[in-house]
């Protein structure tokens, strides 16, 4: 079979209809997916799987999701958690929400206790697992996300923001209006999550930590008991993972990320995570250990496809991490 035909066959390239779901429907779907994923995976078991993943050479026949699903249905929340930032609550789609941010709701929808998750598309990465975790703990999630907008309120320009025309202006507006919107829900905790942006200009890179400190300070005015949490940055793979694996199905590690150089971008981001947590006077929940071992991150762990592109994790893998994430959260964070 010619290489291009083989690639198309593995990816199953075709158009799929978009999926429009409400939070309640997604919550039910997450529960269903969680029930079919490997359950009861302790942190120790996850770390063992990550370590073993570096020896995976052949693409598993039971890959979950499949390469075809990852490519053709990548806008579905059932495939990637980033899509939990729904069209109805994302300034990327509804530009007026940059002025008046509104959240998507997950977790225990009847709870009076609220946990806020905010950030760019990677804030959605963790939502499938947190949805299950906070549902069990009795907390509602208010997810404030803006796809393509930096989590830290660093000033954007037409040059630094690679999105659609004018997105940089909406992003700057959102950064200014978000703190008040978050204060209004009086959260017991605020969790930030950020993409491993590699397009930041030098000013944005220099100002990131200070900007995160400012964001948390403004979000917690009058809320001294609000717990501050920063999720550690997840990997940025060197290529679009599904396409790379389709090209090298017998050499999975060809698509892995190696950050052994301390000056590499991901190594730099992990060091920044520590500085952010210190600046916001909060707790860092590192995530690199659930993806990487010995400075190398496999794109396949067990039979799970880790990402649908370079940095957006699959819902299946996020739900696989649920127990490990819960243990890490409860170890480091005490909610009131």
C-alpha positions in Angstrom: 0.0 0.0 0.0 1.5 3.4 -0.9 2.6 5.5 2.1 -0.1 8.2 1.6 -2.8 5.6 1.2 -1.5 3.7 4.2 -1.5 7.0 6.2 -5.1 7.8 5.2 -6.2 4.2 6.0 -4.7 4.4 9.6 -6.2 7.8 10.2 -9.5 6.9 8.6 -9.7 10.5 7.2 -13.2 11.6 6.6 -15.6 14.3 7.9 -17.6 13.7 11.0 -20.5 15.8 12.1 -19.8 18.2 15.0 -21.0 17.2 18.5 -23.1 19.7 20.5 -23.5 18.7 24.1 -24.6 20.3 27.3 -22.7 19.9 30.6 -25.2 17.3 31.9 -24.9 15.2 28.8 -21.1 15.4 29.0 -21.1 14.4 32.6 -23.1 11.3 31.8 -20.7 10.6 28.9 -17.6 11.0 31.2 -19.1 8.5 33.6 -19.7 6.0 30.9 -16.1 6.4 29.5 -14.7 6.2 33.0 -16.5 2.9 33.5 -14.9 1.5 30.4 -11.4 2.8 31.1 -8.9 1.0 33.4 -10.2 1.7 36.9 -8.5 1.8 40.3 -5.2 2.9 38.9 -3.1 4.1 41.8 -0.4 6.6 41.3 2.2 3.8 41.6 0.4 1.9 38.9 0.3 4.9 36.6 4.0 5.6 37.1 4.8 2.0 36.3 2.7 2.3 33.1 4.5 5.5 32.1 7.9 3.9 32.7 6.9 0.8 30.6 5.6 3.1 27.9 9.1 4.0 26.8 9.5 0.4 25.6 6.4 0.5 23.3 7.5 0.1 19.7 4.4 -1.1 17.9 1.2 0.9 17.9 -1.4 -1.1 19.9 -4.3 -2.6 18.0 -6.6 -1.5 20.8 -5.5 2.1 20.8 -8.0 4.3 22.6 -9.1 6.6 21.1 -8.2 5.4 17.6 -6.1 7.6 15.3 -9.2 8.0 13.2 -11.3 9.3 16.1 -8.5 11.6 17.2 -8.3 13.2 13.8 -11.9 13.1 12.5 -13.7 13.7 15.8 -11.2 15.9 17.5 -13.8 18.6 18.3 -15.8 16.1 20.5 -15.5 16.4 24.3 -15.6 12.7 24.3 -12.3 12.6 22.5 -10.5 15.6 24.0 -11.1 17.4 27.3 -10.1 20.7 25.8 -13.5 20.7 24.1 -15.2 20.9 27.5 -14.8 24.6 27.1 -18.1 24.6 25.2 -19.1 27.1 22.5 -21.7 28.6 24.8 -19.1 29.7 27.4 -16.0 30.6 25.5 -15.1 34.1 24.2 -13.4 32.4 21.3 -16.9 31.7 19.8 -19.0 34.2 21.7 -16.9 37.4 21.6 -19.2 39.3 24.0 -18.2 36.9 26.7 -14.7 38.5 26.8 -16.5 41.4 28.5 -18.8 39.3 30.6 -17.1 35.9 31.2 -19.4 33.0 32.0 -18.4 29.5 33.0 -19.2 26.0 32.0 -20.5 23.8 34.9 -19.3 20.4 36.0 -18.8 18.3 39.1 -21.7 18.3 41.6 -24.1 20.7 39.9 -26.3 21.0 43.0 -23.5 21.9 45.4 -23.2 25.3 47.0 -19.4 25.0 47.2 -17.6 26.0 44.0 -14.1 25.3 42.6 -13.0 27.4 39.7 -10.7 26.1 36.9 -9.5 28.8 34.6 -7.1 29.0 31.6 -6.7 28.4 27.9 -7.7 25.2 26.2 -5.5 23.1 28.5 -7.8 24.0 31.3 -10.2 21.6 29.6 -7.6 18.9 29.5 -8.2 18.1 33.2 -11.9 18.6 33.3 -13.0 15.0 32.6 -11.1 13.7 35.6 -11.9 16.7 37.9 -15.6 16.3 36.9 -15.6 12.9 38.5 -13.4 13.9 41.4 -15.4 16.9 42.5 -18.7 15.2 41.9 -17.6 12.6 44.5 -16.3 15.3 46.8 -19.4 17.4 46.6 -18.1 20.5 44.8 -19.4 22.3 41.7 -16.8 23.2 39.0 -17.0 26.6 37.3 -14.8 26.3 34.2 -13.7 29.6 32.8 -11.8 29.0 29.5 -10.8 30.9 26.5 -9.3 28.8 23.7 -6.1 30.4 22.3 -5.8 33.0 25.1 -2.9 32.8 27.5 -3.7 31.8 31.1 -1.4 34.4 32.5 -2.7 38.0 31.8 0.3 39.0 29.8 -0.5 41.8 27.3 -1.2 40.4 23.9 -0.5 42.0 20.6 -1.4 41.2 17.0 2.1 39.7 16.7 2.1 37.6 19.8 -1.4 36.2 19.4 -1.5 33.8 16.5 -5.3 33.3 16.6 -8.0 34.9 14.5 -8.0 38.6 13.6 -8.7 40.6 16.7 -8.4 37.7 19.1 -5.6 39.5 20.9 -7.9 42.3 21.8 -10.6 40.0 23.2 -7.9 38.2 25.1 -6.7 41.4 26.8 -10.3 42.2 27.6 -10.9 38.8 29.1 -7.8 39.1 31.3 -9.2 42.3 32.7 -12.8 41.1 33.3 -12.1 37.5 34.5 -11.0 38.3 38.1 -14.3 40.0 39.0 -16.3 37.1 37.4 -14.4 34.6 39.5 -14.7 36.6 42.7 -18.5 36.7 42.1 -18.8 32.9 42.6 -16.8 33.0 45.8 -14.8 29.9 45.1 -13.3 27.7 47.8 -10.4 27.0 45.4 -9.0 28.3 42.1 -7.1 26.0 39.8 -5.1 27.3 36.8 -4.0 25.3 33.9 -2.0 26.4 30.9 -0.9 25.2 27.5 2.8 24.7 26.9 2.8 27.8 24.7 5.9 27.9 22.5 4.8 31.1 20.6 5.2 33.5 23.5 7.4 36.5 22.8 10.2 37.5 25.1 8.2 40.0 27.0 5.4 37.5 27.7 7.9 34.9 28.8 9.6 37.4 31.2 6.3 38.7 32.6 4.5 35.3 33.0 5.1 34.6 36.7 4.4 38.1 37.8 1.2 38.1 35.7 0.0 34.9 37.3 0.6 36.4 40.8 -1.4 39.5 39.8 -4.3 37.2 38.5 -4.6 35.3 41.7 -4.3 38.4 43.8 -7.2 40.1 41.9 -9.3 36.9 41.8 -9.1 36.5 45.6 -9.8 40.1 46.8 -12.0 39.6 49.9 -11.6 35.9 49.7 -8.6 35.1 52.0 -9.5 31.5 52.5 -9.7 30.6 48.8 -7.1 27.9 48.1 -4.7 28.6 45.2 -3.6 25.7 43.0 -1.5 25.6 39.8 -1.7 22.5 37.6 1.7 21.6 36.3 2.1 22.0 32.5 1.7 18.9 30.4 4.1 18.0 27.5 4.3 19.7 24.1 5.1 16.8 21.7 7.4 17.6 18.8 4.8 16.7 16.1 1.1 16.2 15.8 0.8 12.9 17.6 -1.9 11.1 15.5 -0.2 11.9 12.2 3.3 11.0 13.5 2.0 7.6 14.8 0.3 7.0 11.5 3.6 7.6 9.7 5.6 5.5 12.2 3.2 2.8 13.5 6.1 0.4 14.2 8.3 3.1 15.8 6.1 4.8 18.4 9.0 6.4 20.2 9.9 8.3 17.0 7.0 10.6 18.1 8.1 10.9 21.8 9.2 14.1 23.4 12.7 14.3 24.8 13.5 17.2 27.2 16.8 16.0 28.6 18.4 19.3 27.7 17.7 21.6 30.7 17.3 24.5 28.2 14.6 22.7 26.2 11.2 24.3 26.2 9.4 21.8 28.3 12.2 21.8 30.9 11.9 25.5 31.0 8.1 25.3 31.6 8.5 22.8 34.4 10.9 25.2 36.2 8.4 28.1 35.6 5.6 26.0 37.2 7.6 26.0 40.4 8.1 29.7 40.3 4.4 30.3 39.6 3.3 28.3 42.6 5.7 30.2 44.8 4.5 33.6 43.4 0.8 32.9 43.9 1.5 31.4 47.4 -0.3 28.3 46.3 0.1 24.6 45.7 1.7 23.1 42.6 0.2 19.7 41.4 2.9 18.6 39.0 1.7 16.5 36.0 4.9 15.6 34.1 5.3 12.3 36.0 2.0 11.0 34.5 3.4 11.5 31.0 7.2 11.2 31.2 10.0 9.2 32.7 13.7 10.0 32.5 13.0 13.2 30.5 11.1 11.3 27.8 7.4 11.3 27.1 5.8 8.5 25.1 2.8 9.4 22.9 1.2 6.1 23.9 0.8 4.8 27.5 -0.6 1.3 27.9 -3.2 1.3 25.0 -4.0 5.0 25.4 -3.4 7.7 22.8 -2.1 10.5 25.0 -2.8 13.5 22.8 -5.0 14.4 19.8 -2.4 16.9 18.6 0.7 18.2 20.3 -0.7 19.2 23.7 -4.4 18.4 24.1 -4.8 15.2 26.1 -7.4 12.6 25.2 -10.4 12.3 27.4 -9.7 8.5 27.8 -6.2 9.2 29.1 -7.4 12.0 31.4 -9.9 9.6 32.9 -7.3 7.0 33.3 -5.4 9.5 35.5 -8.5 10.2 37.7 -7.4 8.2 40.8 -3.8 9.5 40.6 -5.0 13.0 40.2 -7.4 12.6 43.1 -4.7 11.3 45.4 -2.3 14.1 44.4 -5.0 16.7 45.0 -6.1 15.4 48.4 -2.5 15.0 49.5 -1.6 18.6 48.8 -4.9 20.5 49.1 -7.3 20.9 52.0 -10.6 22.4 51.0 -13.0 24.1 53.4 
